[in-house]
């Protein structure tokens, strides 16, 4: 049976700063939300829509690819492209209803969110974890270090020139105490960049510049958390965030992660009344999965029903090697419950110690007061240089070069690992990021002791981390055993082969 293509009028505005392919994506999302396109409907063919819009076929193809990656559309070969039959009900809900809910949410009681600084506590169970992190996350860069961008490929001459120009400018602001909220031009550039590349619509006033993700978490929790708040946390999940959250006194609720990201249904069963969820939707840390559209909508529904907060850690989503970077979870947030966190550590270099957070409008005043009370603020010289780096186009060019470079380097290490380990190692390469996790195949004597393997690797000069310690219970039978490693600094195939052979020797002891 032939499925008709519904009449659909799509208009684009060539005066908008938003690229045409992103405008097309937004028009389709709106049409699906409003019910003009329903699950199973065929959408216009690439050539036909390109002709209708008087734009290149490649532009429409890029938009369709993004919508397929997000889960809105499905490509069925010669049959055509269709609205996904498995769209969650919350996606197809009337956009009018969403608007009413968003308005009501913005009128919500600020008192219900009023914070109390969480008390500090210590977790004494992390000795093996701390030993691994001390070597892998600090000091001199080491081979295969997770989360480390390509230091050899950063445009240092350009950067040095920009910093020197700012230092010689004689601006008094460069010498004064920094604005705790961040350098205003940098906040403006961040807001523009997020709107164009991540689908996050925000004002510069919502952007706060911090000294790293840990500083971002501290600012958010001091502003919005109460003592003993319960927090959903991915299991396995980002080590440094878990350790810091434990220290603050909030109660972590480990929620399992599978191929679709955090299991929202399981999280609801474990603790439906938690007030926060800390997630990595674009590139789950450490497994690399992308949070599915159904899970995204379920998570947003969970947060919107009871004034909960979602902290979205979007740490390295700029680097995606299959299609364009996916829009952020925040781009789907109609109730203003997502706190979006980004960093310059992965896209430039970690020595900057610069990150940022986009807070919901209702929380701007509160977060601003806490930022001032913390005497927060990063050096204005570096913030101004980053603003110049973005404004002069160096940032966009650098990202483009790094995507191509990292795509090559990750293939080098994967081939080397497969050659060195054979069937002893399972490599499930994610579509993005600058690190990935591999798992050891279980041997005749049972699961591999990945902590011991990583310890031997550290002695050999490598900075890999055992995968098991990213789990809430690293000793459970179901815990994954393997290694988390970075690949951005691998220079060539020879180096990749040498590193893989060293790791293989560590497996054998």
N, C-alpha and C positions, 0 to 999 in steps of 0.2 A: 504494500500500500504506500502510495506517495504521500509524504507529509508536506502540506503546503507551507510556504514561508509567510508568516504574518506580515501585514502591511506595517512597516516601521519607518518612521521619518527620523533621521539623525542629522542634526545640524552641528557644524563646528564653527568656532569663532577664530578666524585667523589673526585677530587683533590681540587675542589672549596670549599671555606669556607661556601658558601651559601647552606643552607639545601636543600636536594633533592626535598622536596615538593614545596619549593619556586621556584626551577629551573623548575619544571613541570608547575607551574602557569605561569612563564614567557614565556615558550615555547608556551603554548596555546595562551597567549595574542599576541605574535608575529605572530603566524600562522593566527589568526583572523584578525589582522591588515593588514597582507600582502595579505589576500584574499584566503589563502590556506584552511581555514575553513570559511564557510559562514553561515549566520543565517539559522537555521533549520537543519544543518548537524548533524548527529549523531557522537558522539565522541567514542573512544574505551571504551569497558567495563572495569570496575575496575580490574578484574582478568586478562584480556588479557593484559592491559597496564603494570600491575605489573610484569607479566611474561616477557614481552618484555624488560622491564628496569631492570629485575632481582632485584626487590626491594619488600618490603612488601606491601601487599594490603592496609594496613592502611595508608601508606605514600601517595599512589595515592588517596585514599578516602579523606584524609585531603586536598590535593590540589584541588580536585573537589569541596569539601565543600566551600573552599575559593572562587573559581571561581563562584560558584552559589551565594554566598553572595554578590559578587561584581556585579553580573548581567550578566556575560559572558555566563554562562551555565544554563540550566534548567534540572531538574530531573523529568522524567515522569514515575516513578515507573517501572513496568516490561517492558515498551517500551524502556527504556534506558535513556541515558543522551545526550542532544542536545545543540548545540550552540543556545543561546537565539534568538528567532525570532524578538525580539523588540530592538535589538542593535541599538544605534544611528549611523547615517552615518559616524560621525567623528571617531568612533572606527574602522570601517571597511575600512577606507581610507588607501591607500597604505603606507606602512612603509617607502618606498623610498621618497614619497612626504612629509611625516612628517619629515624625516631627512633633506630635503632641506629647509623646513620651519624653522626648528630649527636652521640651520646654518645661514639663513638670519636673524633670530631674534637676534642671538648672535652678528651679525654685526650691529645691530640697532644703531640708534643715541643715544649716551649717553646723548647728550645735551637735548634731549626731556624729559629725566628723571631727569635733574639736579634740585636739591632741593632748596627750601627756607624754613627756619624754620617757621612753622605755628604759628601765633599769638595766645595768650591765651585768652579765653573767659570763662564766667561762665554761668551755667544753673541754674536759680533760681526756677525751678519747682520740684525739687527732694526732698522736705522735708520728705514725708512719706517714700520714698525709702531710704534716708540716715538714718533715724531712724532705719529701719529694718536692714540695712547693718551694722551699727555700732555695734549692738548686735550680729548678726549672723556671721560676718566675722572677728571679732577681739577679743582680750582679752582671757579669760579662755575658753577652749572648752566647748560647751554645747550640750546636747542631740539633735540629728537629725540635726546637723549643716551641711549644704550642702558643698560638696567639701573637707571634712575633712577625711583623711585616718585613718585607725585603729591605733591609737597611742598606744593602749595596746599591739598590736601584732608586733610592730617594734623591731628588734633585737638590743636593746640598749646596751647590753654587748659587742657585736661585734663592734658596732659603737663607743662606748666609747674607746675600745681598739685601734681601728684604729686612732682615733683623738689623743689619748695619745701618740701613737707611732710617729706620725708626729710631735707633739709638742715637744717630747723629742729628735727628730732627730738632732736638732741644725742647720737645713738647713737655710741658710740666706734668701733664697727665701720666706720662710714662714713669715719672719719678714719685708720684703720689701714691697713697693707699688705693688699691684697686676697688672698683665698685663691686660689692658683694654679689650683685646679680650678674655681673659680667660686662665686658666692653660692649657698648651699645651697637657700634657697627658690626661687630662679630655676631651678636644676637640677631641682627637684621639679616645678615648673610645666611645664618643657619636656618632661620624661618623660611627664607626664599628657597634654599636648597632642599629642605624637607618637603616643601610643597610640590616642587618639580620632580624630585627623584623618589620620594617615599609616599606621596599622596597624603602627607600630614599637613592639614591646614591649621596654621597657628599664627598668632601675633608675636612680634619680638618680645613683648612684655611677658609672654608665657615661657620664654626661653631663659634658663638660668645656666650659666657656665660654671662648671665645678672642676675640682682637681683630680677627677677619675671616677670610675663607677662606684668605688667604695664611698667616696665623698658624696656622690649622688644619692646613694642609699641612705647615708646618714642624714642628709638634708630632708629627704622625703619622709623618713621615719620620725625624725624630730618634729616635723610639721604636721603629720597626719596620723601617726600611730599612737595607740594607747598601751599602757602596761599590759603585758600578757596577751596582746592580740595574737590570733592564730593566722599563719601564713601558709598558703599552698606553695610548695616548692617542688620543682621537677626532680624526679628520681629515676635515673641519675641526673644530677644538675651541677651547675657551675660552682666549683669548689670554693673560690674566694668569696663569693656572695653568701654561700651557705655558712661559712665560718664566721663572717661578719654578722650575719643576721642572728646567729646563735649567741654571739657576744652581746647583742643589744637587748636581749631578754624576751623577744617575741618567740612564740611557740611554733616551730616548724612542723608542717604536716606534709610528709613526703608523698607525692602523687606519682604513680607509675607513668612512664613514657613508653609509647610504642611507635610504630611507623607513621602514625598520624599526629605525633606530638603528645602533649600532656593529655591524659585521659580525664576529661572533665566530669564524665559520669561517675568514674571511680572517685574523683576528688569530692564530689557531692556526697557520696556514700560515706567517705572517710570523715568529712567535716564540712557540712553544708553552711555552717555559720562563720567560717573563716572570713576575715576582713580584707585580706590581701592575697594576691596570687602573683608570684614572680616567675615570669616565663621568657623564653627565647624563641618566639614563633617563627622567625625567618630561617634560622639555622640553629636548631636545638643544640645546646651545649651539654654534653660532648658528642651526641650521636649524629648530629647533622640533619635530622629530619625537619621537614617543614610542617607547621601546624596546618591541618586540613581546614577547608572552609567550614565544614560542619562543626568542627571543634572550635574554630574561631567564634562562630556565632553563638555556640553554646556557652563559651566562656564569657562573652559580652553580655548575654542574657543573665547569667549567674551574677555578674557584677552589677548589672542595672537594677535587679529586683530588690536589692537591699543595701544600696549605697556602699558597695564594696569597691576596692581599688585594684586595678591590674597594673603591675609594673612591667613594662615591655622593655627588655634588654635587647636592643637591635645592634649588637656589637660589631658584626662584620658583614652585614647584608649587602654592602656595595659590591662584594665580589661573588658574582653568580656566573657560572660558566655554561649554563644551559638556558638560553633565553635571557630576558631582561631581569634585573632585580625586582622581586615581588613587592607590591605595596605593603606598608606596615599594617599591623593589627590596628594601630591607632587610626588608620584611614577609614576603618569600618565603624568606628566608635561614634554612635549617635547620642549616647547619654553622657558623654564627657567623663568617663570613668577610667580611661587609660592614661597612665603616666609614662611617657615615651622617653627612653634613655638612649643616647648615642655617645660615641667617643671618637676622638682623633688618634687614639693610640694605635688602632689597627690600620687606618687609612693613611696616616702620616708616619709618626714614630712615637713609641711609648714614653720617651724622655720628655715629651711636651707636658705630660700630666694635665691634659685638657680633655674634658668631657662636657656633656650638656644634658639637660633634662627639659622636656616640655610638659608643663603641669596644666591641668584643667583650669579654665578661667575662674571657677569658683574658689580655687585654692591659691591663686596668684598672690593675693595680699598676705595670706598666712605664710606661704613659703618665703616671700620677700622679707617678712619680719624675722623669721628664723635665720635666714641667710645673714642678715645684718647682725643678729645676736651671736652667731657663730664666728663673726669676724671672718667670714669666708672671703674668697677672692683669689684668683690666680694672677700671676704677674702680667701687668698691662702690656709690657713690651712683647711678650709672646702672643698674647691675644691679638694685639694690633697686627703683628706679622702674619698670623693665620688669616686675619680678615683681608689683608693685602694679597695673600697667597690665593684666596678664593676669588677676590674681586678681579684680579688680573688674569684669571683663567688657568692658573697653574694647577689648581686643585682638580678641576675637571680633566685636564690632560693627564695628570698623574694617575687618576683613577682608571682612565682608559688604558694607559700603558700597563698598569699593574694587573688588570683583568687578563690581558693577553699573556703577560709574563707568568702569572700564577697558574693559568690554565696549562701552560707548558710544563712548569715545574712539578705540579701535582702528578702529571702523567709520568714524569721521570721517576719519581719515588715509588709510585704504584707498580710500575713495571719491574723496578729493582726489587721491591718487596716480594712480588710474586715469584721472581726468579730465585731469590734467596731462600724463601720459606716453603714454596710449593703449597701443599695442602695443609700445612701446619698453621696457616694464617688466613683468616677470612677478611677480605677487604671489601667493604660496602661503601663505595665512594659517594659522598653527598654531592648535590649539584652546586654547592657554593662554599664559601668560607676560606680561611687560610690554615685550617687544621682539620684533622679527621681522626676518628677512632677506628682501630682494627681489633679484631677478636681472635684469640687463640682457639684453635680446634682442640677439643678435649682429647687428651691422650689416654693410653691404656691404664695409667695410674690415676686418672681423674682430672679435674680442672687444673690448668697451669697456674702456678703462683705468680701472678703478674707483678705483685709488689717486689718479689725477689728478682724478677727479670729486670724491672725498672731500676732497682738498686744496683745491679751489675752494670746496667747501661750508664748510670750516673758515674760509676767508677771509670767507665770507658770514655767519659767525656760527653755523653749524650744527655739531652734534657727531656726525654720522653717521660710521660706520667702513666702510672698504672690505672687502667680504666675502672677497676673495682672500687677504688677509693672515692669515685664520684657518686657512688651509691650511698644511701643512708645507712645500709647495713652491708658493709663490704665483705662480710663473712658468710652471708646467706648463700644457699645452694644456687638460687636463681640468678645471683649476681653475675654480670658479664665480666669475663676475664680478658684483658687485652691491653692495648697501649693507646694513649692519646698523643699525637705528634703534629708538629707544624712542618710545613714544606716550603714556605715562602723564600727561604734563604739557601735553597739547594742550587748550586751554580750550574751544574751540568750532569750528564749521565754518569760520568766517572765517579763524581762525588756521591751521587745517589746510590750507585752500586756499592761503594765502600761503606757507606752508612748502613745499608741494608745487611751487608755481610757481618758488620759489627753487631748489629741487633740479633742476627741469627745465632751468633756465637754466645750471646747473653742468654738466649733461650735454653741452650744446652748446658749453661753453667760453666 
